[in-house]
């Protein structure tokens, strides 16, 4: 079967940064909805017309991957607004109740990047924002999408599976 929307592709890959330093390796095939929300647009564009067995190498600039790094998405909030058990790398949906940083997007996932006695540094950028990426992709299988997958625009119930285990850490609730 040729890759055309809508369908489901099963992929493996090696992901490195622009200097070929390893970031992620997807060794076991994972299914992604092609023509929906599961893959980056440039990845979908590159896969178009291929079939199982294809191997592709892609170079993605930040604007075609996770965007440029935006310093305005970094903020400092009072340590008292967070749970006692707080660790670097924890992710929170939105800023905590009582936050004082103005104009921060409420629907953003913020990662804890630093913890101090008086404040916490939060970063709303994707961990790969601002990075050029290289992907070596192998198409393991292609199948027709189910009606449910077509309706969801995704193989999973959560949108933006984009890069499998590179998605954000589990979210914590501060509200």
N, C-alpha and C positions, 0 to 999 in steps of 0.2 A: 504494500500500500504506500502510495506517495503522501508525503506530509502536505496537507492542505487543511485549512480551517473549515469546520471544527474536527479535530481528531485528538487522540492522546498519544504522546510520544514517551517512550521509556528511554532514559538517558543515563550515561555515566559521564564523569568529567574530571579533569584536573584544572584547578583554578589557581593562578599565580598573580602576583602584582606585576606592574610594568617592568620590573627588573628580574622577573622570573623567580621570585621568592614564593614558596608554597603558601597558599592561604587555605585551600580546601581540596579534598579529594572525595568524590562520590564514587565509591568502588562498586556498590551494589546498585543495579538499575532502579531508578525512581520514575514514576509516571508523572507527567505534566500535561495539562490541558493546553493544546495549541489553538490559539485564536481567542484566548481569554485573559485571565489575570495571573497565570502561573509563571510566565516567563517574561524576561525583559524584551522589549520590542525589537532590539537589534539581534537578540538570540533567535527570536521567531523569524525575523527577516532572513537570517543566515540559514535556518533549517528548511525554509520553503523549497518544496520540490524534491527533497531527498527522501530516501527510504531506509529501512533497517540495514545496518551494516556501514552506513556513511560515517566518515570521520571528518571533523571540521576543526579548524583553528581560527579563533576569533581574537581580535584586539579591540577592547572597548575603552573609549575615553570616558572620563567621569560623567559627561553629559548624556551618555548612552547607557550608563550603568546606574549608579546611585547618587548622581549629581555632584555638584561642587560642594566643598566643605563650607558651611555658613557659620561664621563666628557668632552671629546674632542668635544662634540656637543654643548657645552655652550660657548658663546662668549659675548664680550662687544663691542658695537658700539656707535658712536657719536650720541647724542640725536638729533642733527640738521638734521640727515638723515631721521627722522620719522615725520609723520604728527603731527600737533599741538595737535589734539585730540587723545591722546594715553593712553591706559589703560592696566593694568596688565591683562593677559589672552588673549589679542588679538593675532591673529595668522597671520603670513606672509609667503608666499611661497618664499623661497630663502631669501638671505640677500639683504638689500637695495643697490641701486646703490651708489657707493662711499664707500662701506664697506671696512675695512682694515684687517679683520681677514683672514689669508691665509688658504687654503685647507679645507674650509667648503663646504659641498655638496650643490650644487645649487638647487637640486630637493627636498629639505627637507622643511617641514613646521616648522617654528620656532615660539615658544610661547614667548611673552614678560613676563618675570617673575619678573623683578624689573625695576623701572624707577627712575633715578637720574637726577639732573640738567644738568650734563655733559654727561651722557652715559645711555645706555639701556642694560639690560642683556637679552639675547635671549637663548632659550633652544631648540635644535632640537630633543630631545628625546620625544617619545610618553609619555603622562602624566602617563601611567601605567608601563613604563619601569622600570625594576628592582624589580617589585612586584610579589609575589606569589599570585595567584588568586584562589578563590573557586567559582564554579558555580553550582547552583541548576537549572537544565533545565527541562522544561516540553514541550514535543512534542504535539502541539495542532492539527496539520494536516500535511498531506503529499500529494503532488500532482505531476503529471507529469509536467516537465518543458516545456515551449513553445519553439519553434524554435528560437525566438528572445532571450530568456533567455539563451539558450544553446550557441548561437553565441556570446553573450556578456559575458558569464561566470558569470553572476550576475543577480539578480532580478531587480536592479536599474541600471541607466546609469552610476553611479559612482562606480568604483571598491572599494573593501575593506569596505563593510558595517560593517564588523567584529562584532562590538558590538553596533550597533544601535546608540543611543544618546551619546555614549562615544567617537565617532569620534571627530576629531579636531573641534574647533570653526570655524566659517566662516573665510575664508581667506581674507586678505586685500592685495591690490596691491601697492607695493612700486616702481615699475619700470615704 
